[in-house]
Amino acid sequence: MPTRSLDETMAALGPVLDDFDQIARVAHAKYRGYDAAVLIELDARAQAACTYAHMSAEADRRLLGRARVRDLDIRGLRLWLFEDANAVVRLKKMDEDGLTKNYPTEQARDFDRGYDIPGLPMPPVRLTAGYLLDPTRTQFIRTQVARPIGQKRTLWCAAIVPLEDRRAEGHAWRDVTRQGSL
């Protein structure tokens, strides 16, 4: 698996960072647009599942058909392979460290640990892109990209700066890795 720095990885993903941000924001907005009587009945697991379904559909709209971008379904693990960036990405709800909190499938554990996954055509850097919500699970805080290095650790986590908040000369992302998170 490639070993690249946060800067190198995010630079390689530059052309799709705004898409990742919009995929997460649109999905959360669609979920929050449900009728209040429905929202009150859905627990955190259902919220994540509904939001994921919207993320997956928005990713299809934004990414399918792009040159050198492939979507893969490997035994139920949905991934996006960005060949030019030599990166494979899965979409998830995340905590502030870029970790996912659900009970992972065997494929998800293998993905996070960097183990071989039959069906991945090359050894790309493995990333998780997703969204962070406030403690009430109602307010969108940010879209982020993280580099998992096991089930309970990330090497780094970067927040995508929304296009409307960027200064002309600023970065499209910022490092939000907490000190001591390894």
Steps between C-alpha positions, in 0.01 A plus 500: 500500500638844416639709781428863427471798725179684575611782267581263213177306537275804521678663204438187293131508597469874434269464198239309703515667843210733421301200379565318830382808687182529296429126519501517881314833527227407252447164670466656845267772369276238336482304823425815705228581248293200610173573673557576872265217598724257312827647629393459863456124447843436350790405726869568428539178304202576276621857454841378386345241267266754339776758464732237352237410240478867402882525493525198274240638259666844495840338439349316205367827357831682545758230431363231267625546149810699593821392335721283719244488783340164570248389751560156646277272702717239665282254689278783625777754560432797270815686401601773258834450324671818380769366270685828441526557876574130563241512779195300592231665712203379697225734618398498868374691801806586710607634837736796542805275456372358172400167655180316425296373792282225364576130537718437194466213258801280437558686172491836681752376759727374222466836323596697812791271583638515146463127440469361149149526363432279199361718224711811567698532176803673654629585845345848543512713812183426699291790624168569662305809397193607687329738733520607862186607686459686829415299816126538435549339157302784341762755391757437230847600620727404212596260226827321561742250349697266725769239458407198714782283636293246683157479648555757776769729358560744220831627374346840423170678447439799272193726490387617159449875499171579324548683173312807624727526808831477315720798447627534144853397602400252773499125511196286424563312825657534843662248730270420794700207636490521878834478676544164664226334292735218399 
